[in-house]
Amino acid sequence: MTLDPVHFDGIAGLAGRIDQRVDATDHGAFADTVFEEFLDPLWDDGVRVLEPLSDLRRRRIDVEAAALQEPRFPTQHGLDSGTINPTTFTNGLVLDVAQAAMAAVPSDLELHRARSVVATVHSNDATVDCGEDEWSMFDDGYSRGRVLQSPRVSRYEEAVVHALSLYLSEVSHAETQAEVVEDLLILDGPIYPKGLLAWSDRHPELADLLVEDERPRDVVERYVRLVERFAASETPLVGFVKNSASKAITRAVRRSERAPWVDDAAFFRRVLERSDGDERITDELTFTNWFLSRAGVDEPLSATADALGIERNRPPEEYEVTFFCIYDPRVDLVYRVEAPAVFTRQDELRERLTMQLLRDVAGERGPPPAVAKADELARISRDEKAALTRKIETTFEADVDRSYDDERWGLVT
């Protein structure tokens, strides 16, 4: 421990002084007011950015009763993608590698073996051409991989290679394995590539890239086609967001009222948390109605937007993002469940999806088992990342471009 006890106590004392200046006692009451009076609908700069699909309400269900329900969908499939994280090498290349995997409940070992791997590389050297449009097979045909050359940018190189690898591997694997999904597909994360769609808010260079370059736009288009494919087969597609970073509701409220929450997840936690006085009630899951969202990164795929110029072969309103929030008081976490409106506008199907996700969260005390399995399959461990990085260094005949902080904090592999 590098802090002496006197320093430790001094820092804690500073935090105590801050706490005395923060009054959170009315945050819950104000959250109730916002939920009941602002969200039906929520306006932002004259635009309806959020509205309930049905009645605005909060619901609750006994945890044990939820877990013991019969599944609403006989089989469930989960899909996730994991990366080694963006890495810069001394030869000027910036690289990220992602692998996507699909899991099934009940299990399907052959399906679990399959992978789609994408290596995205960035170079500011105009003479370098690393792009390969073709997929190559490995692992006796169970898996496939390809190289994608990133668009050239003067900054955010790591963000670009990361997003392209992550989302291209995920959507490619979903396309390849779509035929095995019979009842329900749950993506580990949002239903659209929000890491790409968020480029429009980050920097003009990235915003222009999203609109003008075919590589990121092609990835977004493939998610649109995925929605169309599942809508045509009447197989629901949803996204389970474990760590939502959305601030769209909070920002909209803040334009006219104070909004003391860090983000929308913190807001919904205040809305859904229940107590009997001093103690949090932990034997019930609480959840919201479904909302239609045109806020933030959900706006480009809304009915009134142009979807980045991507052609939509179904009515535009069917692609809109809808979501509801689940609060699990046992772990004090809020989950956001998303689905295209083509599925959730149907009352009966919307309720089946709701009950299936509640059953899974109640029983697993976390993400649905199909998502947890997919996450386990796709995740690249720290040791594996280190080993892969050393192998790539050998292949490139170049070292990782390390900084002093890498050495200081023991990140050198």
C-alpha positions as CSV (number, residue, x, y, z in Angstrom):
1,M,0.0,0.0,0.0
2,T,1.6,3.3,-1.1
3,L,-0.7,5.5,1.1
4,D,0.2,6.1,4.7
5,P,-2.8,5.8,7.1
6,V,-2.9,9.5,7.6
7,H,-3.1,10.1,3.8
8,F,-5.8,7.5,3.4
9,D,-7.9,9.1,6.2
10,G,-7.3,12.6,4.7
11,I,-8.6,11.5,1.3
12,A,-11.6,9.8,2.9
13,G,-12.2,13.0,4.8
14,L,-12.3,15.0,1.6
15,A,-14.9,12.6,0.2
16,G,-17.0,13.2,3.4
17,R,-16.9,16.9,2.8
18,I,-18.2,16.4,-0.7
19,D,-20.9,14.1,0.5
20,Q,-22.2,16.8,2.8
21,R,-22.8,19.0,-0.2
22,V,-24.8,16.5,-2.1
23,D,-28.4,15.9,-1.2
24,A,-29.7,12.9,-3.0
25,T,-32.8,12.4,-0.9
26,D,-35.1,13.9,-3.6
27,H,-33.5,12.2,-6.6
28,G,-35.9,9.3,-6.4
29,A,-39.0,11.5,-6.1
30,F,-37.8,13.6,-9.0
31,A,-37.1,10.5,-11.1
32,D,-40.8,9.5,-10.5
33,T,-41.9,12.9,-11.7
34,V,-39.8,12.7,-14.8
35,F,-41.0,9.1,-15.6
36,E,-44.7,10.0,-15.0
37,E,-44.8,13.4,-16.6
38,F,-42.0,13.7,-19.2
39,L,-41.9,10.4,-21.1
40,D,-45.4,10.2,-22.6
41,P,-44.0,11.5,-24.9
42,L,-40.5,13.0,-24.4
43,W,-39.8,16.0,-26.5
44,D,-36.4,17.3,-27.4
45,D,-36.1,20.5,-29.5
46,G,-39.6,20.0,-30.9
47,V,-39.1,16.3,-31.8
48,R,-40.8,13.3,-30.1
49,V,-37.7,11.3,-29.2
50,L,-39.3,8.8,-26.9
51,E,-42.8,7.5,-26.4
52,P,-44.4,4.4,-24.8
53,L,-45.6,1.6,-27.1
54,S,-48.5,0.9,-24.8
55,D,-49.4,2.4,-21.4
56,L,-46.7,4.1,-19.4
57,R,-46.2,2.0,-16.3
58,R,-43.8,0.3,-14.0
59,R,-44.3,-3.4,-13.3
60,R,-42.9,-6.0,-10.9
61,I,-42.7,-9.7,-10.7
62,D,-41.6,-12.1,-7.9
63,V,-38.1,-13.4,-8.6
64,E,-38.9,-17.0,-7.9
65,A,-42.1,-16.9,-9.9
66,A,-40.3,-15.4,-12.8
67,A,-37.5,-17.9,-12.8
68,L,-40.0,-20.9,-12.6
69,Q,-42.0,-19.8,-15.6
70,E,-42.0,-22.0,-18.7
71,P,-39.8,-20.5,-21.4
72,R,-41.8,-18.5,-23.9
73,F,-39.5,-19.6,-26.7
74,P,-38.5,-23.3,-26.9
75,T,-34.9,-22.5,-28.0
76,Q,-32.8,-19.4,-27.7
77,H,-29.6,-18.4,-29.4
78,G,-27.1,-15.8,-28.3
79,L,-24.5,-14.0,-30.3
80,D,-21.4,-12.0,-29.1
81,S,-18.1,-10.7,-30.4
82,G,-14.9,-10.2,-28.5
83,T,-11.6,-8.4,-29.5
84,I,-8.0,-8.4,-28.6
85,N,-8.3,-4.5,-28.2
86,P,-6.7,-2.0,-30.6
87,T,-3.0,-2.2,-30.7
88,T,-0.4,0.1,-32.4
89,F,2.8,-1.4,-33.7
90,T,6.2,0.3,-34.4
91,N,5.7,-0.3,-38.2
92,G,2.8,2.2,-38.1
93,L,0.0,-0.3,-38.3
94,V,-3.0,-0.2,-35.9
95,L,-4.7,-3.5,-35.6
96,D,-7.7,-5.1,-33.8
97,V,-8.9,-8.6,-34.2
98,A,-12.5,-9.7,-33.3
99,Q,-14.1,-13.1,-33.2
100,A,-17.8,-13.7,-33.0
101,A,-19.5,-16.8,-31.7
102,M,-23.1,-18.1,-31.4
103,A,-24.4,-20.1,-28.5
104,A,-27.6,-22.2,-28.2
105,V,-30.0,-23.1,-25.4
106,P,-30.2,-26.2,-25.4
107,S,-26.5,-26.5,-26.3
108,D,-25.3,-27.2,-29.8
109,L,-21.6,-28.1,-29.7
110,E,-21.0,-27.9,-33.4
111,L,-22.6,-24.4,-33.5
112,H,-20.4,-23.4,-30.5
113,R,-17.3,-24.4,-32.4
114,A,-17.9,-22.0,-35.3
115,R,-16.3,-18.5,-35.4
116,S,-16.2,-15.5,-37.7
117,V,-12.9,-13.6,-37.3
118,V,-12.2,-10.1,-38.6
119,A,-8.8,-8.4,-38.5
120,T,-9.0,-4.7,-39.2
121,V,-5.8,-2.8,-39.9
122,H,-5.1,0.9,-40.2
123,S,-2.1,2.5,-41.9
124,N,-1.4,6.1,-42.8
125,D,1.0,4.9,-45.5
126,A,-0.8,5.3,-48.8
127,T,1.3,2.6,-50.3
128,V,0.1,-0.1,-47.9
129,D,-2.8,-2.2,-49.1
130,C,-3.8,-4.9,-46.6
131,G,-7.4,-5.3,-47.6
132,E,-8.8,-8.7,-48.5
133,D,-12.5,-9.0,-49.6
134,E,-12.6,-12.8,-49.4
135,W,-13.1,-15.0,-46.4
136,S,-10.8,-17.9,-45.8
137,M,-11.8,-21.0,-44.0
138,F,-10.0,-22.7,-41.1
139,D,-10.7,-25.3,-38.3
140,D,-11.9,-27.8,-40.9
141,G,-14.4,-25.4,-42.2
142,Y,-16.1,-24.5,-38.9
143,S,-14.6,-21.0,-38.9
144,R,-13.7,-18.3,-41.3
145,G,-11.6,-15.1,-41.3
146,R,-10.9,-12.0,-43.3
147,V,-8.8,-8.9,-43.3
148,L,-10.4,-5.5,-43.6
149,Q,-8.3,-2.3,-44.3
150,S,-9.6,0.6,-42.3
151,P,-10.4,3.9,-43.9
152,R,-7.5,6.3,-43.3
153,V,-8.1,8.9,-40.5
154,S,-5.8,11.4,-38.8
155,R,-7.1,10.5,-35.3
156,Y,-9.3,7.9,-33.6
157,E,-7.5,5.2,-35.4
158,E,-8.0,2.8,-32.5
159,A,-11.7,3.5,-32.3
160,V,-12.1,2.9,-36.0
161,V,-10.4,-0.5,-36.2
162,H,-12.1,-1.6,-33.0
163,A,-15.6,-0.8,-34.2
164,L,-15.2,-2.2,-37.6
165,S,-13.7,-5.5,-36.3
166,L,-16.3,-5.9,-33.6
167,Y,-19.4,-5.2,-35.6
168,L,-18.3,-6.8,-38.9
169,S,-17.5,-10.1,-37.2
170,E,-20.8,-10.0,-35.2
171,V,-23.1,-9.3,-38.2
172,S,-21.2,-11.7,-40.5
173,H,-21.6,-14.5,-38.0
174,A,-25.2,-13.7,-37.5
175,E,-25.8,-13.9,-41.3
176,T,-23.9,-17.2,-41.6
177,Q,-25.7,-18.9,-38.7
178,A,-29.1,-17.3,-39.1
179,E,-30.6,-20.5,-40.5
180,V,-30.1,-22.4,-37.3
181,V,-32.1,-19.9,-35.2
182,E,-35.6,-21.2,-34.9
183,D,-37.3,-19.2,-32.1
184,L,-35.3,-16.3,-30.8
185,L,-31.9,-14.6,-31.3
186,I,-30.4,-12.4,-28.5
187,L,-27.5,-10.2,-29.4
188,D,-25.1,-9.4,-26.6
189,G,-25.5,-5.7,-26.9
190,P,-27.7,-3.4,-29.0
191,I,-29.5,-4.4,-32.1
192,Y,-27.7,-1.9,-34.3
193,P,-23.9,-1.1,-34.3
194,K,-24.2,1.9,-32.0
195,G,-20.4,2.2,-31.7
196,L,-20.4,3.1,-35.4
197,L,-23.6,5.2,-35.3
198,A,-22.1,7.2,-32.4
199,W,-19.3,8.5,-34.8
200,S,-21.7,11.3,-35.9
201,D,-21.4,12.8,-32.4
202,R,-17.7,12.3,-31.8
203,H,-15.8,14.3,-34.4
204,P,-16.5,15.8,-37.9
205,E,-13.9,13.4,-39.4
206,L,-15.7,10.4,-38.1
207,A,-19.1,11.8,-39.0
208,D,-18.0,12.3,-42.6
209,L,-16.5,8.8,-42.7
210,L,-19.7,7.2,-41.6
211,V,-21.7,8.9,-44.4
212,E,-19.1,8.9,-47.2
213,D,-17.1,5.7,-46.7
214,E,-18.6,2.4,-47.9
215,R,-16.9,0.3,-45.3
216,P,-18.6,1.5,-42.1
217,R,-21.8,2.1,-44.0
218,D,-21.8,-1.4,-45.3
219,V,-21.6,-2.8,-41.8
220,V,-24.6,-0.7,-40.8
221,E,-26.5,-1.9,-43.9
222,R,-25.9,-5.5,-43.0
223,Y,-27.6,-5.0,-39.7
224,V,-30.5,-3.5,-41.5
225,R,-30.6,-6.6,-43.8
226,L,-30.4,-8.8,-40.7
227,V,-33.5,-7.2,-39.3
228,E,-35.3,-7.7,-42.6
229,R,-34.2,-11.4,-42.7
230,F,-35.5,-12.1,-39.2
231,A,-38.7,-10.1,-39.8
232,A,-39.4,-12.1,-43.0
233,S,-39.0,-15.4,-41.1
234,E,-41.0,-14.0,-38.1
235,T,-38.2,-14.9,-35.8
236,P,-37.7,-12.3,-33.1
237,L,-34.3,-10.5,-32.8
238,V,-33.5,-8.7,-29.6
239,G,-30.4,-7.1,-28.0
240,F,-29.5,-7.5,-24.3
241,V,-27.5,-4.4,-23.2
242,K,-25.6,-5.1,-20.0
243,N,-23.9,-1.7,-19.7
244,S,-25.9,1.0,-21.4
245,A,-24.1,4.2,-21.7
246,S,-27.0,6.1,-23.2
247,K,-27.6,9.7,-22.0
248,A,-30.3,10.6,-24.5
249,I,-33.2,10.8,-22.0
250,T,-31.1,12.6,-19.4
251,R,-29.9,15.2,-21.9
252,A,-33.4,15.8,-23.2
253,V,-34.7,16.3,-19.7
254,R,-31.8,18.5,-18.8
255,R,-32.7,21.0,-21.5
256,S,-35.6,22.2,-19.4
257,E,-35.1,20.7,-16.0
258,R,-32.3,19.6,-13.7
259,A,-31.3,15.9,-14.3
260,P,-29.0,14.8,-11.5
261,W,-28.3,11.3,-13.0
262,V,-25.1,10.4,-14.7
263,D,-26.9,8.6,-17.5
264,D,-30.2,6.9,-18.5
265,A,-29.4,3.7,-16.6
266,A,-29.0,5.7,-13.4
267,F,-32.3,7.3,-14.1
268,F,-34.1,4.0,-14.6
269,R,-32.5,2.6,-11.5
270,R,-34.0,5.4,-9.5
271,V,-37.4,4.8,-11.1
272,L,-37.4,1.1,-10.5
273,E,-35.7,0.7,-7.2
274,R,-38.1,-0.2,-4.3
275,S,-37.6,-0.2,-0.6
276,D,-39.6,-0.9,2.6
277,G,-38.0,2.1,4.4
278,D,-34.3,1.5,5.0
279,E,-33.8,-1.7,3.0
280,R,-34.0,-2.4,-0.7
281,I,-36.7,-4.9,-1.7
282,T,-34.8,-7.8,-3.4
283,D,-37.3,-10.5,-4.0
284,E,-38.9,-8.8,-7.0
285,L,-37.7,-7.8,-10.4
286,T,-39.1,-4.4,-11.5
287,F,-39.4,-3.3,-15.1
288,T,-40.8,-0.7,-17.4
289,N,-43.2,-0.8,-20.3
290,W,-41.6,-0.8,-23.8
291,F,-40.6,2.6,-25.3
292,L,-40.1,3.6,-28.9
293,S,-36.8,5.6,-29.1
294,R,-35.7,8.1,-31.7
295,A,-33.1,9.7,-29.3
296,G,-29.4,9.9,-29.7
297,V,-27.8,7.1,-31.7
298,D,-31.3,5.6,-32.2
299,E,-32.3,8.5,-34.5
300,P,-30.6,7.4,-37.7
301,L,-32.7,4.3,-38.0
302,S,-36.0,6.1,-37.0
303,A,-38.8,6.4,-39.5
304,T,-38.2,10.1,-40.0
305,A,-34.4,9.7,-40.7
306,D,-32.7,8.5,-43.9
307,A,-30.8,5.6,-42.3
308,L,-27.5,7.0,-43.7
309,G,-28.9,6.6,-47.2
310,I,-29.3,2.9,-46.8
311,E,-32.4,1.5,-48.6
312,R,-35.0,-0.1,-46.3
313,N,-37.1,-2.7,-48.0
314,R,-39.8,-2.7,-45.3
315,P,-41.8,0.3,-43.9
316,P,-39.3,2.6,-42.1
317,E,-41.2,2.4,-38.8
318,E,-40.5,-1.3,-38.5
319,Y,-36.8,-0.6,-38.1
320,E,-37.1,1.8,-35.2
321,V,-35.5,0.9,-31.9
322,T,-37.8,-0.1,-29.0
323,F,-36.6,-1.0,-25.5
324,F,-37.6,-1.7,-22.0
325,C,-35.5,-1.7,-18.8
326,I,-35.2,-4.5,-16.1
327,Y,-33.9,-3.7,-12.7
328,D,-32.5,-6.6,-10.7
329,P,-32.2,-5.4,-7.0
330,R,-30.2,-8.5,-6.0
331,V,-27.2,-7.1,-7.9
332,D,-28.4,-3.5,-8.1
333,L,-28.1,-3.4,-12.0
334,V,-30.3,-2.1,-14.8
335,Y,-30.4,-4.0,-18.1
336,R,-31.8,-2.6,-21.3
337,V,-33.5,-4.9,-23.8
338,E,-33.9,-3.7,-27.3
339,A,-35.8,-5.0,-30.4
340,P,-36.8,-3.6,-33.8
341,A,-40.4,-2.2,-33.7
342,V,-41.5,-4.8,-36.3
343,F,-41.6,-7.3,-33.4
344,T,-42.7,-5.3,-30.4
345,R,-45.6,-3.5,-32.0
346,Q,-47.4,-6.9,-31.7
347,D,-48.9,-7.0,-28.2
348,E,-48.8,-10.7,-27.7
349,L,-45.2,-11.1,-29.0
350,R,-44.0,-8.1,-27.0
351,E,-45.3,-9.7,-23.8
352,R,-43.7,-13.1,-24.7
353,L,-40.4,-11.3,-25.2
354,T,-40.8,-9.5,-21.9
355,M,-41.5,-12.6,-19.9
356,Q,-38.7,-14.6,-21.6
357,L,-36.1,-12.0,-20.6
358,L,-37.5,-11.7,-17.1
359,R,-37.4,-15.5,-16.7
360,D,-33.8,-15.5,-17.8
361,V,-32.6,-12.7,-15.7
362,A,-34.4,-14.0,-12.6
363,G,-33.0,-17.5,-13.1
364,E,-29.4,-16.5,-14.0
365,R,-29.1,-13.5,-11.7
366,G,-27.6,-11.8,-14.8
367,P,-27.7,-12.0,-18.6
368,P,-29.8,-14.8,-20.3
369,P,-27.9,-18.1,-20.5
370,A,-27.7,-17.9,-24.3
371,V,-25.9,-14.5,-24.0
372,A,-23.7,-15.7,-21.2
373,K,-22.6,-18.7,-23.2
374,A,-21.9,-16.6,-26.3
375,D,-19.9,-14.2,-24.2
376,E,-17.8,-17.0,-22.8
377,L,-17.2,-18.4,-26.3
378,A,-16.3,-15.1,-27.9
379,R,-14.2,-13.6,-25.1
380,I,-10.5,-13.5,-25.6
381,S,-8.8,-13.7,-22.2
382,R,-6.0,-11.4,-21.1
383,D,-3.4,-14.2,-21.4
384,E,-4.7,-15.1,-24.9
385,K,-4.5,-11.4,-25.9
386,A,-0.9,-11.2,-24.8
387,A,0.0,-14.4,-26.6
388,L,-1.7,-13.2,-29.8
389,T,0.0,-9.9,-29.6
390,R,3.4,-11.5,-29.3
391,K,2.6,-13.8,-32.3
392,I,1.6,-10.8,-34.4
393,E,4.8,-8.9,-33.4
394,T,6.7,-11.9,-34.8
395,T,4.6,-11.9,-38.0
396,F,5.0,-8.1,-38.5
397,E,8.7,-8.2,-37.4
398,A,7.7,-5.1,-35.4
399,D,7.1,-4.5,-31.7
400,V,4.0,-3.1,-30.0
401,D,4.4,0.7,-29.8
402,R,4.7,0.9,-26.0
403,S,4.6,4.0,-23.8
404,Y,6.1,4.7,-20.4
405,D,2.8,4.0,-18.8
406,D,2.8,0.5,-20.2
407,E,6.1,-0.1,-18.5
408,R,5.0,1.7,-15.3
409,W,1.8,-0.2,-14.8
410,G,3.1,-3.6,-15.9
411,L,1.3,-3.8,-19.2
412,V,4.3,-4.9,-21.2
413,T,3.7,-8.4,-22.5
